[in-house]
């Protein structure tokens, strides 16, 4: 019935990680909104997060090309 059991485990694990990530983001945004009362400040959290992901996604290939992977992961 299930030919790729390892793939399904990976798929379920990725789903759970994404769900946890979304719940964490919702929790932080809600906390910031309740503490400050500012919707503008609360919306900045996901915006800054996306900007950081885009920036790290652009710079990571250059770092991997310049340094050994072991050096990047250990240090």
N, CA, C and O atoms as CSV, one atom per row, in Angstrom:
chain,resi,resn,atom,element,x,y,z
A,1,UNK,N,N,0.824,-1.191,0.000
A,1,UNK,CA,C,0.000,0.000,0.000
A,1,UNK,C,C,0.873,1.261,0.000
A,1,UNK,O,O,0.726,2.113,-0.876
A,2,UNK,N,N,1.763,1.380,0.960
A,2,UNK,CA,C,2.644,2.546,1.026
A,2,UNK,C,C,4.017,2.126,0.498
A,2,UNK,O,O,4.745,1.385,1.158
A,3,UNK,N,N,4.359,2.607,-0.695
A,3,UNK,CA,C,5.636,2.237,-1.296
A,3,UNK,C,C,6.789,3.063,-0.735
A,3,UNK,O,O,7.880,2.542,-0.506
A,4,UNK,N,N,6.548,4.323,-0.520
A,4,UNK,CA,C,7.596,5.230,-0.047
A,4,UNK,C,C,7.306,5.670,1.383
A,4,UNK,O,O,6.944,6.821,1.630
A,5,UNK,N,N,7.470,4.752,2.308
A,5,UNK,CA,C,7.173,5.051,3.712
A,5,UNK,C,C,8.069,6.167,4.241
A,5,UNK,O,O,7.608,7.024,4.995
A,6,UNK,N,N,9.342,6.167,3.855
A,6,UNK,CA,C,10.270,7.211,4.306
A,6,UNK,C,C,9.835,8.583,3.796
A,6,UNK,O,O,9.949,9.583,4.504
A,7,UNK,N,N,9.337,8.619,2.564
A,7,UNK,CA,C,8.869,9.882,2.018
A,7,UNK,C,C,7.675,10.410,2.803
A,7,UNK,O,O,7.587,11.608,3.073
A,8,UNK,N,N,6.769,9.534,3.164
A,8,UNK,CA,C,5.592,9.960,3.931
A,8,UNK,C,C,5.988,10.449,5.322
A,8,UNK,O,O,5.396,11.393,5.843
A,9,UNK,N,N,6.981,9.810,5.918
A,9,UNK,CA,C,7.476,10.304,7.209
A,9,UNK,C,C,8.089,11.687,7.063
A,9,UNK,O,O,7.878,12.561,7.904
A,10,UNK,N,N,8.849,11.879,5.992
A,10,UNK,CA,C,9.434,13.198,5.726
A,10,UNK,C,C,8.339,14.231,5.488
A,10,UNK,O,O,8.422,15.350,5.993
A,11,UNK,N,N,7.323,13.867,4.727
A,11,UNK,CA,C,6.218,14.768,4.436
A,11,UNK,C,C,5.464,15.160,5.710
A,11,UNK,O,O,5.128,16.329,5.901
A,12,UNK,N,N,5.205,14.195,6.565
A,12,UNK,CA,C,4.518,14.474,7.834
A,12,UNK,C,C,5.390,15.338,8.736
A,12,UNK,O,O,4.896,16.262,9.382
A,13,UNK,N,N,6.685,15.042,8.780
A,13,UNK,CA,C,7.596,15.852,9.592
A,13,UNK,C,C,7.671,17.284,9.105
A,13,UNK,O,O,7.693,18.214,9.911
A,14,UNK,N,N,7.710,17.471,7.793
A,14,UNK,CA,C,7.744,18.824,7.233
A,14,UNK,C,C,6.448,19.562,7.525
A,14,UNK,O,O,6.463,20.753,7.837
A,15,UNK,N,N,5.326,18.858,7.425
A,15,UNK,CA,C,4.030,19.458,7.740
A,15,UNK,C,C,3.988,19.913,9.196
A,15,UNK,O,O,3.536,21.019,9.490
A,16,UNK,N,N,4.456,19.067,10.100
A,16,UNK,CA,C,4.450,19.422,11.524
A,16,UNK,C,C,5.379,20.604,11.809
A,16,UNK,O,O,5.055,21.468,12.624
A,17,UNK,N,N,6.533,20.643,11.139
A,17,UNK,CA,C,7.460,21.762,11.325
A,17,UNK,C,C,6.840,23.062,10.819
A,17,UNK,O,O,6.964,24.102,11.465
A,18,UNK,N,N,6.177,23.008,9.671
A,18,UNK,CA,C,5.522,24.206,9.127
A,18,UNK,C,C,4.367,24.665,10.011
A,18,UNK,O,O,4.155,25.864,10.195
A,19,UNK,N,N,3.625,23.711,10.554
A,19,UNK,CA,C,2.525,24.051,11.453
A,19,UNK,C,C,3.056,24.725,12.720
A,19,UNK,O,O,2.509,25.732,13.170
A,20,UNK,N,N,4.114,24.169,13.285
A,20,UNK,CA,C,4.721,24.773,14.468
A,20,UNK,C,C,5.265,26.159,14.185
A,20,UNK,O,O,5.147,27.061,15.014
A,21,UNK,N,N,5.859,26.328,13.017
A,21,UNK,CA,C,6.393,27.624,12.622
A,21,UNK,C,C,5.270,28.658,12.479
A,21,UNK,O,O,5.419,29.804,12.903
A,22,UNK,N,N,4.168,28.255,11.890
A,22,UNK,CA,C,3.033,29.165,11.740
A,22,UNK,C,C,2.423,29.530,13.092
A,22,UNK,O,O,2.081,30.688,13.331
A,23,UNK,N,N,2.290,28.552,13.964
A,23,UNK,CA,C,1.742,28.835,15.299
A,23,UNK,C,C,2.661,29.757,16.093
A,23,UNK,O,O,2.192,30.630,16.823
A,24,UNK,N,N,3.966,29.561,15.951
A,24,UNK,CA,C,4.929,30.439,16.633
A,24,UNK,C,C,4.782,31.883,16.132
A,24,UNK,O,O,4.766,32.822,16.928
A,25,UNK,N,N,4.675,32.051,14.816
A,25,UNK,CA,C,4.529,33.389,14.246
A,25,UNK,C,C,3.242,34.046,14.715
A,25,UNK,O,O,3.240,35.222,15.079
A,26,UNK,N,N,2.150,33.297,14.710
A,26,UNK,CA,C,0.869,33.836,15.180
A,26,UNK,C,C,0.960,34.238,16.646
A,26,UNK,O,O,0.430,35.275,17.045
A,27,UNK,N,N,1.629,33.419,17.444
A,27,UNK,CA,C,1.775,33.716,18.870
A,27,UNK,C,C,2.591,34.983,19.096
A,27,UNK,O,O,2.223,35.819,19.922
A,28,UNK,N,N,3.691,35.132,18.372
A,28,UNK,CA,C,4.529,36.327,18.539
A,28,UNK,C,C,3.783,37.581,18.093
A,28,UNK,O,O,3.834,38.609,18.769
A,29,UNK,N,N,3.097,37.500,16.969
A,29,UNK,CA,C,2.342,38.661,16.485
A,29,UNK,C,C,1.243,39.036,17.483
A,29,UNK,O,O,1.041,40.216,17.771
A,30,UNK,N,N,0.540,38.043,18.004
A,30,UNK,CA,C,-0.508,38.307,18.989
A,30,UNK,C,C,0.072,38.921,20.261
A,30,UNK,O,O,-0.502,39.859,20.814
A,31,UNK,N,N,1.183,38.408,20.717
A,31,UNK,CA,C,1.827,38.938,21.921
A,31,UNK,C,C,2.272,40.386,21.723
A,31,UNK,O,O,2.056,41.231,22.592
A,32,UNK,N,N,2.890,40.668,20.583
A,32,UNK,CA,C,3.322,42.041,20.303
A,32,UNK,C,C,2.114,42.977,20.239
A,32,UNK,O,O,2.162,44.098,20.745
A,33,UNK,N,N,1.039,42.512,19.619
A,33,UNK,CA,C,-0.160,43.357,19.524
A,33,UNK,C,C,-0.770,43.612,20.905
A,33,UNK,O,O,-1.180,44.733,21.205
A,34,UNK,N,N,-0.830,42.578,21.741
A,34,UNK,CA,C,-1.413,42.762,23.068
A,34,UNK,C,C,-0.539,43.635,23.966
A,34,UNK,O,O,-1.054,44.399,24.782
A,35,UNK,N,N,0.780,43.522,23.816
A,35,UNK,CA,C,1.673,44.328,24.654
A,35,UNK,C,C,1.716,45.788,24.222
A,35,UNK,O,O,1.779,46.687,25.061
A,36,UNK,N,N,1.680,46.027,22.899
A,36,UNK,CA,C,1.825,47.402,22.421
A,36,UNK,C,C,0.513,48.026,21.979
A,36,UNK,O,O,0.369,49.247,22.032
A,37,UNK,N,N,-0.439,47.224,21.548
A,37,UNK,CA,C,-1.689,47.760,21.021
A,37,UNK,C,C,-1.549,48.335,19.625
A,37,UNK,O,O,-2.472,48.974,19.119
A,38,UNK,N,N,-0.403,48.115,19.000
A,38,UNK,CA,C,-0.139,48.675,17.680
A,38,UNK,C,C,-0.200,47.576,16.623
A,38,UNK,O,O,0.590,46.632,16.641
A,39,UNK,N,N,-1.146,47.715,15.711
A,39,UNK,CA,C,-1.247,46.751,14.615
A,39,UNK,C,C,-0.078,46.907,13.649
A,39,UNK,O,O,0.377,45.929,13.056
A,40,UNK,N,N,0.401,48.124,13.492
A,40,UNK,CA,C,1.539,48.361,12.604
A,40,UNK,C,C,2.773,47.621,13.091
A,40,UNK,O,O,3.464,46.977,12.301
A,41,UNK,N,N,3.052,47.706,14.377
A,41,UNK,CA,C,4.209,47.009,14.941
A,41,UNK,C,C,4.033,45.498,14.862
A,41,UNK,O,O,4.997,44.768,14.633
A,42,UNK,N,N,2.818,45.037,15.050
A,42,UNK,CA,C,2.566,43.593,14.978
A,42,UNK,C,C,2.754,43.067,13.562
A,42,UNK,O,O,3.203,41.934,13.384
A,43,UNK,N,N,2.422,43.859,12.558
A,43,UNK,CA,C,2.609,43.396,11.177
A,43,UNK,C,C,4.059,43.455,10.731
A,43,UNK,O,O,4.426,42.840,9.729
A,44,UNK,N,N,4.881,44.182,11.459
A,44,UNK,CA,C,6.297,44.248,11.102
A,44,UNK,C,C,7.035,42.935,11.385
A,44,UNK,O,O,8.047,42.645,10.748
A,45,UNK,N,N,6.540,42.155,12.322
A,45,UNK,CA,C,7.207,40.902,12.679
A,45,UNK,C,C,7.284,39.951,11.485
A,45,UNK,O,O,8.382,39.507,11.148
A,46,UNK,N,N,6.172,39.618,10.831
A,46,UNK,CA,C,6.293,38.731,9.664
A,46,UNK,C,C,7.047,39.373,8.500
A,46,UNK,O,O,7.728,38.679,7.745
A,47,UNK,N,N,6.929,40.690,8.352
A,47,UNK,CA,C,7.643,41.368,7.266
A,47,UNK,C,C,9.146,41.258,7.468
A,47,UNK,O,O,9.871,40.924,6.531
A,48,UNK,N,N,9.629,41.537,8.688
A,48,UNK,CA,C,11.057,41.421,8.965
A,48,UNK,C,C,11.535,39.981,8.822
A,48,UNK,O,O,12.661,39.728,8.393
A,49,UNK,N,N,10.687,39.067,9.178
A,49,UNK,CA,C,11.040,37.653,9.071
A,49,UNK,C,C,11.229,37.241,7.610
A,49,UNK,O,O,12.175,36.527,7.278
A,50,UNK,N,N,10.334,37.689,6.752
A,50,UNK,CA,C,10.449,37.376,5.328
A,50,UNK,C,C,11.676,38.052,4.729
A,50,UNK,O,O,12.383,37.449,3.921
A,51,UNK,N,N,11.932,39.289,5.113
A,51,UNK,CA,C,13.112,40.000,4.619
A,51,UNK,C,C,14.382,39.267,5.037
A,51,UNK,O,O,15.312,39.144,4.240
A,52,UNK,N,N,14.432,38.781,6.268
A,52,UNK,CA,C,15.602,38.034,6.728
A,52,UNK,C,C,15.769,36.726,5.959
A,52,UNK,O,O,16.894,36.335,5.646
A,53,UNK,N,N,14.676,36.050,5.655
A,53,UNK,CA,C,14.764,34.800,4.896
A,53,UNK,C,C,15.234,35.056,3.467
A,53,UNK,O,O,16.042,34.297,2.933
A,54,UNK,N,N,14.736,36.114,2.851
A,54,UNK,CA,C,15.160,36.445,1.489
A,54,UNK,C,C,16.632,36.819,1.470
A,54,UNK,O,O,17.377,36.369,0.599
A,55,UNK,N,N,17.056,37.635,2.418
A,55,UNK,CA,C,18.457,38.048,2.482
A,55,UNK,C,C,19.375,36.860,2.713
A,55,UNK,O,O,20.399,36.729,2.043
A,56,UNK,N,N,19.020,35.994,3.652
A,56,UNK,CA,C,19.871,34.832,3.913
A,56,UNK,C,C,19.843,33.870,2.733
A,56,UNK,O,O,20.838,33.196,2.469
A,57,UNK,N,N,18.724,33.792,2.018
A,57,UNK,CA,C,18.661,32.951,0.839
A,57,UNK,C,C,19.534,33.461,-0.294
A,57,UNK,O,O,20.030,32.678,-1.104
A,58,UNK,N,N,19.722,34.771,-0.353
A,58,UNK,CA,C,20.577,35.341,-1.398
A,58,UNK,C,C,22.056,35.245,-1.039
A,58,UNK,O,O,22.894,35.062,-1.922
A,59,UNK,N,N,22.386,35.367,0.241
A,59,UNK,CA,C,23.794,35.404,0.634
A,59,UNK,C,C,24.387,34.012,0.903
A,59,UNK,O,O,25.604,33.840,0.837
A,60,UNK,N,N,23.552,33.035,1.201
A,60,UNK,CA,C,24.030,31.701,1.534
A,60,UNK,C,C,24.828,31.045,0.406
A,60,UNK,O,O,25.869,30.453,0.692
A,61,UNK,N,N,24.404,31.113,-0.858
A,61,UNK,CA,C,25.228,30.499,-1.908
A,61,UNK,C,C,26.639,31.074,-1.999
A,61,UNK,O,O,27.585,30.349,-2.308
A,62,UNK,N,N,26.785,32.357,-1.735
A,62,UNK,CA,C,28.116,32.957,-1.763
A,62,UNK,C,C,28.975,32.455,-0.608
A,62,UNK,O,O,30.169,32.209,-0.780
A,63,UNK,N,N,28.370,32.301,0.569
A,63,UNK,CA,C,29.118,31.796,1.717
A,63,UNK,C,C,29.531,30.344,1.514
A,63,UNK,O,O,30.649,29.962,1.858
A,64,UNK,N,N,28.638,29.539,0.961
A,64,UNK,CA,C,28.957,28.140,0.730
A,64,UNK,C,C,30.047,28.017,-0.329
A,64,UNK,O,O,30.898,27.132,-0.245
A,65,UNK,N,N,30.023,28.897,-1.320
A,65,UNK,CA,C,31.052,28.869,-2.348
A,65,UNK,C,C,32.401,29.341,-1.850
A,65,UNK,O,O,33.433,28.925,-2.376
A,66,UNK,N,N,32.411,30.199,-0.846
A,66,UNK,CA,C,33.671,30.770,-0.364
A,66,UNK,C,C,34.299,29.953,0.758
A,66,UNK,O,O,35.522,29.822,0.815
A,67,UNK,N,N,33.481,29.402,1.649
A,67,UNK,CA,C,33.980,28.655,2.798
A,67,UNK,C,C,33.603,27.190,2.683
A,67,UNK,O,O,32.672,26.825,1.965
A,68,UNK,N,N,34.338,26.360,3.399
A,68,UNK,CA,C,33.977,24.948,3.472
A,68,UNK,C,C,32.713,24.813,4.304
A,68,UNK,O,O,32.501,25.564,5.257
A,69,UNK,N,N,31.884,23.861,3.941
A,69,UNK,CA,C,30.615,23.663,4.633
A,69,UNK,C,C,30.831,23.310,6.106
A,69,UNK,O,O,30.065,23.748,6.965
A,70,UNK,N,N,31.860,22.528,6.400
A,70,UNK,CA,C,32.148,22.161,7.791
A,70,UNK,C,C,32.468,23.402,8.619
A,70,UNK,O,O,32.056,23.493,9.775
A,71,UNK,N,N,33.193,24.350,8.048
A,71,UNK,CA,C,33.527,25.590,8.752
A,71,UNK,C,C,32.270,26.417,9.053
A,71,UNK,O,O,32.144,27.005,10.128
A,72,UNK,N,N,31.350,26.450,8.093
A,72,UNK,CA,C,30.128,27.232,8.273
A,72,UNK,C,C,29.241,26.596,9.336
A,72,UNK,O,O,28.674,27.302,10.170
A,73,UNK,N,N,29.112,25.274,9.318
A,73,UNK,CA,C,28.214,24.605,10.250
A,73,UNK,C,C,28.755,24.524,11.669
A,73,UNK,O,O,27.989,24.616,12.629
A,74,UNK,N,N,30.063,24.353,11.814
A,74,UNK,CA,C,30.650,24.172,13.145
A,74,UNK,C,C,30.860,25.516,13.837
A,74,UNK,O,O,30.572,25.651,15.026
A,75,UNK,N,N,31.349,26.494,13.116
A,75,UNK,CA,C,31.621,27.795,13.725
A,75,UNK,C,C,30.388,28.603,13.632
A,75,UNK,O,O,30.365,29.750,14.080
